[in-house]
Amino acid sequence: METTNRYSDKDLSKFKKLIEEKIIKANEDLVLLKSSYMNNGDNGTEDTSPTFKAFEEGSETMSKEANAQLALRQEKFIRDLKNALVRIENKTYGICRVTGKLINKKRLNLVPHATLSIEAKNMQK
């Protein structure tokens, strides 16, 4: 059993900085994704053959849908990161919601919005 039931304020401060940096980066990526599927550019296919234009529009539609999906996933990631910041403020950050034990620091550095320890994650399988 873990000896501490929460991370120190110093640790929480480090995680907060990491998460805030990830939110900034994630927001930048989201802007790029949104602009790529909202952009109405025709890629200069106006004067090319109709067949090529049809292919171009088909692949453009597919990539717009893929980018829209990626954007939705990115929005969820940002929401999860913001929720992690709330847990830091509440001093409940890094505590597994299933086992109640501290989530390993290495895991939190890789997945700062994690709410499950590896142990709990493995129980889900």
N, C-alpha and C positions, 0 to 999 in steps of 0.2 A: 504494500500500500504506500502511496506517496506521502511524504512527510508534510508537504505544504499543500494547501487547498487552492492557492492562487499564485499567479506570478507577481513578482515585486513591482513596485511603481517604476523602477529603473527599466526592468524588462518590458513592462507595458509601454513605456515611453518609446523604446526601440521599435516595438511592433507597430505602434501608432505611426511613427515616421515611415516605416516600410510600407504600411497600408496607404498612407496619404500619397506616397510616391507612385504606388501602383494605381491609385484612383486617377491621378493626373495622366499617367500613361494610357490607362484604359479609356479615359474620356477622349484623348487625342485619337486613339484607334477608332473609337465609336464615330467621331466626326468624319474620319476618312471613309469608314464603311457607309455611313449615311449619305455622304456626298457621292459615293460611287454608284449607289442604286437610285438616288434621286436625280442625278445628273441626266439630262436629256440629250447628251451629245450623240450625233449620228456618225461619228468617226469618219466623216468624209466619204460616205458611201453613196451620196446623192447621184453621182454621175457614173456609177459602176453598173454592171449588168443586174437585172432584176433578181436573178437566181442568187447571186452573191449577196445581194441586199437582204433577201429572205433568210439566208443562212445567218447573216450578221445579226438580224433582228431576233432570230431564234436563240442564238447563243447569248445575245445581250439580255434577253428575258430570263434565261436560265441563270446567268451570273447575277442579275439583279435580285432574283429570288434567293440565291445562295447568300448574297451579301445581306439581304434583309434578315435571313436566318441568323447569320453571324452577328448582325447588329442586335438582334433580340437576345442572343446568348451573352453578348458584351454588356448589354443593359442589366441583365441578371447578375453578371459578375460584379459590376459596379455596385449594385444594390447589396450584394453579399458582403462586399468590402466595407460599405457604409454601415451595415449592420454590425460588422466586426468592430468598427470604431465605437459604436454604441456600447458593445460589450466591454470595450476597454474602459470607457467612462464609468460603467457600472461595476468595474473590477471583476467581471465574470469571464473575461477573455481567456481563451486557452484551456477552458475547463470542458471536458467531454460531456455532451448533453445526455449520454447514455450511461457511462460508467462513473461520472463525477470526478474522474482523475484528471490530472494535468495532461494536456496533449504535448507530445514531445516537441521541443524547440525546433529541431531540424524540420519536422513536418510543418510547423507554423511558418517557418521561413520560406518553405516551398509553396505552401498553400495557406496564406495568412488568414483566409476566411473560413478555415476548417472549423467545424463544430463537433467533429467526431475524432476520437483517437483511432490509431490503426487497429487496435484491439476491437473497438466497437464496429469499425468499418468491416472487419473480417467476419463479425457476427452476423452482418446483414446478408452475406453471400449464401 
